[in-house]
Amino acid sequence: MSYEMLQAVSVGLGFMNNYQAHQNDLSNYYAKQDTANRQYAANREMFYNNALHIGEEQMLAAESYSMSVTQLYKQIRSSKASAKAQMQSQGGNHTIGSGAARMRNISIQGSEALMRKDHNFQLTLNDFRARNRNNSMTLMNNNDKAYSGLSAAPNATGLILSSAGLAIDKYSQVGYTKNSEGKMESRWFKASKVGEEA
């Protein structure tokens, strides 16, 4: 087998190696993409479960607040009714003088209790909003981590350029030889010149 044939086989094997390396890069890319997509799906499921849990807690808190407010209104009405009954049993009137002042005090104390309860509920709602924001931020952060290691898919242009570079490199090794004067000259152009001279 001639030197040129060996170099041609070497170029062919180089092309096959380049192709196999390209296929391996593609396989790795799709495996990483699949892993990232699976992680994304797991992150979404965790986000959804957390959102459901927070939503359930928020519903229970709202229900508890509603019941507490209802109980407080009942307590205010009961206090007013007790005060009216006590004043009437003592011969007083709840609409004038100290009776009216006593009714106002019960209303003011009830309003203050309602305001405190409403303030505490607003703080609780703010906490739920913050937890929902944190849940969303965690999802985005986890998805960023899942996709941060990915690069663009290897394309055929790189394979073609690599193979062309290999062919050019082999041509420069095989296609040139030293002439009798020690200068480099092309094997094929020399042959064509010899043919022209003949």
Secondary structure, DSSP 8 states (H G I E B T S, - for coil): --HHHHHHHHHHHHHHHHHHHHHHHHHHHHHHHHHHHHHHHHHHHHHHHHHHHHHHHHHHHHHHHHHHHHHHHHHHHHHHHHHHHHHHHTT--TTSHHHHHHHHHHHHHHHHHHHHHHHHHHHHHHHHHHHHHHHHHHHHHHHHHHHHT------HHHHHHHHHHHHHHHHHHHSEEE-TTS-EEEHHHHHHHHHHH-
